[in-house]
Amino acid sequence: MSGTSFVLIFLGLFLCGGAYSFWKQKLPKGVIVLLAICGLMSLAAGALRI
């Protein structure tokens, strides 16, 4: 596993965790959706680079 894929997977997990945290705090849905989409795209990019 290269360093780039590790960073992308870590970033994706971080963003998805942030989206979950924001959802628990009942923040605006637009921010949550944006974080979740970015997190999933980052996870997918990291998985594809493996």
Distance bins in CASP14 RR format, pairs under 12 A and 6 or more apart:
PFRMAT RR
TARGET T0000
AUTHOR 0000-0000-0000
RMODE 2
METHOD distances of the structure
MODEL  1
1 7 0 0 0 0 0 1 0 0 0 0 0
1 8 0 0 0 0 0 1 0 0 0 0 0
1 9 0 0 0 0 1 0 0 0 0 0 0
1 10 0 0 0 0 0 1 0 0 0 0 0
1 46 0 0 0 0 1 0 0 0 0 0 0
1 47 0 0 0 0 0 1 0 0 0 0 0
1 49 0 0 0 0 1 0 0 0 0 0 0
1 50 1 0 1 0 0 0 0 0 0 0 0
2 8 0 0 0 0 1 0 0 0 0 0 0
2 9 0 0 0 0 0 1 0 0 0 0 0
2 46 0 0 0 0 1 0 0 0 0 0 0
2 48 0 0 0 0 0 1 0 0 0 0 0
2 49 1 0 0 1 0 0 0 0 0 0 0
2 50 0 0 0 0 1 0 0 0 0 0 0
3 9 0 0 0 0 1 0 0 0 0 0 0
3 10 0 0 0 0 1 0 0 0 0 0 0
3 11 0 0 0 0 0 1 0 0 0 0 0
3 46 0 0 0 0 1 0 0 0 0 0 0
3 49 0 0 0 0 1 0 0 0 0 0 0
3 50 0 0 0 0 0 1 0 0 0 0 0
4 10 0 0 0 0 0 1 0 0 0 0 0
4 11 0 0 0 0 0 1 0 0 0 0 0
4 42 0 0 0 0 0 1 0 0 0 0 0
4 45 0 0 0 0 1 0 0 0 0 0 0
4 46 1 0 0 1 0 0 0 0 0 0 0
4 48 0 0 0 0 0 1 0 0 0 0 0
4 49 1 0 1 0 0 0 0 0 0 0 0
4 50 0 0 0 0 0 1 0 0 0 0 0
5 11 0 0 0 0 0 1 0 0 0 0 0
5 12 0 0 0 0 0 1 0 0 0 0 0
5 42 0 0 0 0 0 1 0 0 0 0 0
5 43 0 0 0 0 0 1 0 0 0 0 0
5 44 0 0 0 0 0 1 0 0 0 0 0
5 45 0 0 0 0 1 0 0 0 0 0 0
5 46 1 0 1 0 0 0 0 0 0 0 0
5 47 1 0 0 1 0 0 0 0 0 0 0
5 48 0 0 0 0 1 0 0 0 0 0 0
5 49 1 1 0 0 0 0 0 0 0 0 0
5 50 1 0 1 0 0 0 0 0 0 0 0
6 12 0 0 0 0 0 1 0 0 0 0 0
6 13 0 0 0 0 0 1 0 0 0 0 0
6 42 0 0 0 0 0 1 0 0 0 0 0
6 43 0 0 0 0 0 1 0 0 0 0 0
6 45 0 0 0 0 0 1 0 0 0 0 0
6 46 0 0 0 0 1 0 0 0 0 0 0
6 47 0 0 0 0 0 1 0 0 0 0 0
6 49 0 0 0 0 1 0 0 0 0 0 0
6 50 0 0 0 0 1 0 0 0 0 0 0
7 13 0 0 0 0 0 1 0 0 0 0 0
7 14 0 0 0 0 0 1 0 0 0 0 0
7 42 0 0 0 0 1 0 0 0 0 0 0
7 43 0 0 0 0 0 1 0 0 0 0 0
7 45 0 0 0 0 0 1 0 0 0 0 0
7 46 0 0 0 0 1 0 0 0 0 0 0
7 49 0 0 0 0 1 0 0 0 0 0 0
8 14 0 0 0 0 0 1 0 0 0 0 0
8 15 0 0 0 0 0 1 0 0 0 0 0
8 38 0 0 0 0 0 1 0 0 0 0 0
8 39 0 0 0 0 1 0 0 0 0 0 0
8 40 0 0 0 0 0 1 0 0 0 0 0
8 41 0 0 0 0 1 0 0 0 0 0 0
8 42 1 0 1 0 0 0 0 0 0 0 0
8 43 1 0 0 1 0 0 0 0 0 0 0
8 44 0 0 0 0 1 0 0 0 0 0 0
8 45 1 0 1 0 0 0 0 0 0 0 0
8 46 1 1 0 0 0 0 0 0 0 0 0
8 47 0 0 0 0 1 0 0 0 0 0 0
8 48 0 0 0 0 1 0 0 0 0 0 0
8 49 1 0 0 1 0 0 0 0 0 0 0
8 50 0 0 0 0 1 0 0 0 0 0 0
9 15 0 0 0 0 0 1 0 0 0 0 0
9 16 0 0 0 0 0 1 0 0 0 0 0
9 39 0 0 0 0 0 1 0 0 0 0 0
9 40 0 0 0 0 0 1 0 0 0 0 0
9 41 0 0 0 0 0 1 0 0 0 0 0
9 42 1 0 0 1 0 0 0 0 0 0 0
9 43 1 0 0 1 0 0 0 0 0 0 0
9 44 0 0 0 0 1 0 0 0 0 0 0
9 45 0 0 0 0 1 0 0 0 0 0 0
9 46 1 0 1 0 0 0 0 0 0 0 0
9 47 1 0 0 1 0 0 0 0 0 0 0
9 48 0 0 0 0 0 1 0 0 0 0 0
9 49 0 0 0 0 1 0 0 0 0 0 0
9 50 0 0 0 0 1 0 0 0 0 0 0
10 16 0 0 0 0 0 1 0 0 0 0 0
10 17 0 0 0 0 0 1 0 0 0 0 0
10 39 0 0 0 0 0 1 0 0 0 0 0
10 42 0 0 0 0 1 0 0 0 0 0 0
10 43 0 0 0 0 1 0 0 0 0 0 0
10 45 0 0 0 0 0 1 0 0 0 0 0
10 46 0 0 0 0 1 0 0 0 0 0 0
11 17 0 0 0 0 0 1 0 0 0 0 0
11 18 0 0 0 0 0 1 0 0 0 0 0
11 35 0 0 0 0 0 1 0 0 0 0 0
11 38 0 0 0 0 1 0 0 0 0 0 0
11 39 1 0 0 1 0 0 0 0 0 0 0
11 40 0 0 0 0 0 1 0 0 0 0 0
11 41 0 0 0 0 1 0 0 0 0 0 0
11 42 1 0 1 0 0 0 0 0 0 0 0
11 43 0 0 0 0 1 0 0 0 0 0 0
11 44 0 0 0 0 0 1 0 0 0 0 0
11 45 0 0 0 0 1 0 0 0 0 0 0
11 46 0 0 0 0 1 0 0 0 0 0 0
12 18 0 0 0 0 1 0 0 0 0 0 0
12 19 0 0 0 0 1 0 0 0 0 0 0
12 20 0 0 0 0 0 1 0 0 0 0 0
12 35 0 0 0 0 1 0 0 0 0 0 0
12 36 0 0 0 0 1 0 0 0 0 0 0
12 37 0 0 0 0 0 1 0 0 0 0 0
12 38 1 0 0 1 0 0 0 0 0 0 0
12 39 1 0 1 0 0 0 0 0 0 0 0
12 40 1 0 0 1 0 0 0 0 0 0 0
12 41 0 0 0 0 1 0 0 0 0 0 0
12 42 1 1 0 0 0 0 0 0 0 0 0
12 43 1 0 1 0 0 0 0 0 0 0 0
12 44 0 0 0 0 1 0 0 0 0 0 0
12 45 0 0 0 0 1 0 0 0 0 0 0
12 46 0 0 0 0 1 0 0 0 0 0 0
12 47 0 0 0 0 0 1 0 0 0 0 0
13 19 0 0 0 0 0 1 0 0 0 0 0
13 20 0 0 0 0 0 1 0 0 0 0 0
13 35 0 0 0 0 0 1 0 0 0 0 0
13 38 0 0 0 0 0 1 0 0 0 0 0
13 39 1 0 0 1 0 0 0 0 0 0 0
13 40 0 0 0 0 0 1 0 0 0 0 0
13 42 0 0 0 0 1 0 0 0 0 0 0
13 43 1 0 0 1 0 0 0 0 0 0 0
13 46 0 0 0 0 0 1 0 0 0 0 0
13 47 0 0 0 0 0 1 0 0 0 0 0
14 20 0 0 0 0 0 1 0 0 0 0 0
14 21 0 0 0 0 0 1 0 0 0 0 0
14 35 0 0 0 0 1 0 0 0 0 0 0
14 38 0 0 0 0 0 1 0 0 0 0 0
14 39 0 0 0 0 1 0 0 0 0 0 0
14 42 0 0 0 0 1 0 0 0 0 0 0
14 43 0 0 0 0 0 1 0 0 0 0 0
15 21 0 0 0 0 0 1 0 0 0 0 0
15 22 0 0 0 0 0 1 0 0 0 0 0
15 31 0 0 0 0 0 1 0 0 0 0 0
15 32 0 0 0 0 0 1 0 0 0 0 0
15 33 0 0 0 0 0 1 0 0 0 0 0
15 34 0 0 0 0 1 0 0 0 0 0 0
15 35 1 0 1 0 0 0 0 0 0 0 0
15 36 1 0 0 1 0 0 0 0 0 0 0
15 37 0 0 0 0 1 0 0 0 0 0 0
15 38 1 0 1 0 0 0 0 0 0 0 0
15 39 1 1 0 0 0 0 0 0 0 0 0
15 40 0 0 0 0 1 0 0 0 0 0 0
15 41 0 0 0 0 1 0 0 0 0 0 0
15 42 1 0 0 1 0 0 0 0 0 0 0
15 43 0 0 0 0 1 0 0 0 0 0 0
15 45 0 0 0 0 0 1 0 0 0 0 0
16 22 0 0 0 0 0 1 0 0 0 0 0
16 23 0 0 0 0 0 1 0 0 0 0 0
16 32 0 0 0 0 0 1 0 0 0 0 0
16 35 1 0 0 1 0 0 0 0 0 0 0
16 36 1 0 0 1 0 0 0 0 0 0 0
16 37 0 0 0 0 0 1 0 0 0 0 0
16 38 0 0 0 0 1 0 0 0 0 0 0
16 39 1 0 1 0 0 0 0 0 0 0 0
16 40 1 0 0 1 0 0 0 0 0 0 0
16 41 0 0 0 0 0 1 0 0 0 0 0
16 42 0 0 0 0 1 0 0 0 0 0 0
16 43 1 0 0 1 0 0 0 0 0 0 0
16 44 0 0 0 0 0 1 0 0 0 0 0
17 23 0 0 0 0 1 0 0 0 0 0 0
17 24 0 0 0 0 1 0 0 0 0 0 0
17 32 0 0 0 0 0 1 0 0 0 0 0
17 35 0 0 0 0 1 0 0 0 0 0 0
17 36 0 0 0 0 1 0 0 0 0 0 0
17 38 0 0 0 0 0 1 0 0 0 0 0
17 39 0 0 0 0 1 0 0 0 0 0 0
17 40 0 0 0 0 0 1 0 0 0 0 0
17 42 0 0 0 0 0 1 0 0 0 0 0
17 43 0 0 0 0 0 1 0 0 0 0 0
18 24 0 0 0 0 1 0 0 0 0 0 0
18 25 0 0 0 0 1 0 0 0 0 0 0
18 27 0 0 0 0 0 1 0 0 0 0 0
18 31 0 0 0 0 1 0 0 0 0 0 0
18 32 0 0 0 0 1 0 0 0 0 0 0
18 34 0 0 0 0 0 1 0 0 0 0 0
18 35 1 0 1 0 0 0 0 0 0 0 0
18 36 0 0 0 0 1 0 0 0 0 0 0
18 38 0 0 0 0 0 1 0 0 0 0 0
18 39 0 0 0 0 1 0 0 0 0 0 0
19 25 0 0 0 0 0 1 0 0 0 0 0
19 27 0 0 0 0 1 0 0 0 0 0 0
19 28 0 0 0 0 0 1 0 0 0 0 0
19 29 0 0 0 0 0 1 0 0 0 0 0
19 30 0 0 0 0 0 1 0 0 0 0 0
19 31 0 0 0 0 1 0 0 0 0 0 0
19 32 1 0 1 0 0 0 0 0 0 0 0
19 33 0 0 0 0 1 0 0 0 0 0 0
19 34 0 0 0 0 1 0 0 0 0 0 0
19 35 1 1 0 0 0 0 0 0 0 0 0
19 36 1 0 1 0 0 0 0 0 0 0 0
19 37 0 0 0 0 1 0 0 0 0 0 0
19 38 0 0 0 0 1 0 0 0 0 0 0
19 39 1 0 0 1 0 0 0 0 0 0 0
19 40 0 0 0 0 1 0 0 0 0 0 0
19 42 0 0 0 0 0 1 0 0 0 0 0
19 43 0 0 0 0 0 1 0 0 0 0 0
20 27 0 0 0 0 0 1 0 0 0 0 0
20 32 0 0 0 0 1 0 0 0 0 0 0
20 35 0 0 0 0 1 0 0 0 0 0 0
20 36 0 0 0 0 1 0 0 0 0 0 0
20 39 0 0 0 0 0 1 0 0 0 0 0
21 27 0 0 0 0 1 0 0 0 0 0 0
21 31 0 0 0 0 0 1 0 0 0 0 0
21 32 0 0 0 0 1 0 0 0 0 0 0
21 35 0 0 0 0 1 0 0 0 0 0 0
21 36 0 0 0 0 0 1 0 0 0 0 0
22 28 0 0 0 0 1 0 0 0 0 0 0
22 29 0 0 0 0 1 0 0 0 0 0 0
22 30 0 0 0 0 1 0 0 0 0 0 0
22 31 1 0 0 1 0 0 0 0 0 0 0
22 32 1 0 1 0 0 0 0 0 0 0 0
22 33 0 0 0 0 0 1 0 0 0 0 0
22 34 0 0 0 0 1 0 0 0 0 0 0
22 35 1 0 0 1 0 0 0 0 0 0 0
22 36 0 0 0 0 1 0 0 0 0 0 0
23 29 0 0 0 0 1 0 0 0 0 0 0
23 30 0 0 0 0 0 1 0 0 0 0 0
23 31 0 0 0 0 1 0 0 0 0 0 0
23 32 1 0 1 0 0 0 0 0 0 0 0
23 33 0 0 0 0 1 0 0 0 0 0 0
23 35 0 0 0 0 1 0 0 0 0 0 0
23 36 0 0 0 0 1 0 0 0 0 0 0
24 32 0 0 0 0 0 1 0 0 0 0 0
25 31 0 0 0 0 0 1 0 0 0 0 0
25 32 0 0 0 0 1 0 0 0 0 0 0
26 32 0 0 0 0 1 0 0 0 0 0 0
27 33 0 0 0 0 0 1 0 0 0 0 0
27 34 0 0 0 0 0 1 0 0 0 0 0
27 35 0 0 0 0 1 0 0 0 0 0 0
28 34 0 0 0 0 1 0 0 0 0 0 0
28 35 0 0 0 0 0 1 0 0 0 0 0
29 35 0 0 0 0 0 1 0 0 0 0 0
29 36 0 0 0 0 0 1 0 0 0 0 0
30 36 0 0 0 0 1 0 0 0 0 0 0
30 37 0 0 0 0 1 0 0 0 0 0 0
30 38 0 0 0 0 0 1 0 0 0 0 0
31 37 0 0 0 0 0 1 0 0 0 0 0
31 38 0 0 0 0 0 1 0 0 0 0 0
32 38 0 0 0 0 0 1 0 0 0 0 0
32 39 0 0 0 0 0 1 0 0 0 0 0
33 39 0 0 0 0 0 1 0 0 0 0 0
33 40 0 0 0 0 0 1 0 0 0 0 0
34 40 0 0 0 0 0 1 0 0 0 0 0
34 41 0 0 0 0 0 1 0 0 0 0 0
35 41 0 0 0 0 0 1 0 0 0 0 0
35 42 0 0 0 0 0 1 0 0 0 0 0
36 42 0 0 0 0 0 1 0 0 0 0 0
36 43 0 0 0 0 0 1 0 0 0 0 0
37 43 0 0 0 0 0 1 0 0 0 0 0
37 44 0 0 0 0 0 1 0 0 0 0 0
38 44 0 0 0 0 0 1 0 0 0 0 0
38 45 0 0 0 0 0 1 0 0 0 0 0
39 45 0 0 0 0 1 0 0 0 0 0 0
39 46 0 0 0 0 0 1 0 0 0 0 0
39 47 0 0 0 0 0 1 0 0 0 0 0
40 46 0 0 0 0 0 1 0 0 0 0 0
40 47 0 0 0 0 0 1 0 0 0 0 0
41 47 0 0 0 0 0 1 0 0 0 0 0
41 48 0 0 0 0 0 1 0 0 0 0 0
42 48 0 0 0 0 0 1 0 0 0 0 0
42 49 0 0 0 0 0 1 0 0 0 0 0
43 49 0 0 0 0 0 1 0 0 0 0 0
43 50 0 0 0 0 0 1 0 0 0 0 0
44 50 0 0 0 0 0 1 0 0 0 0 0
END
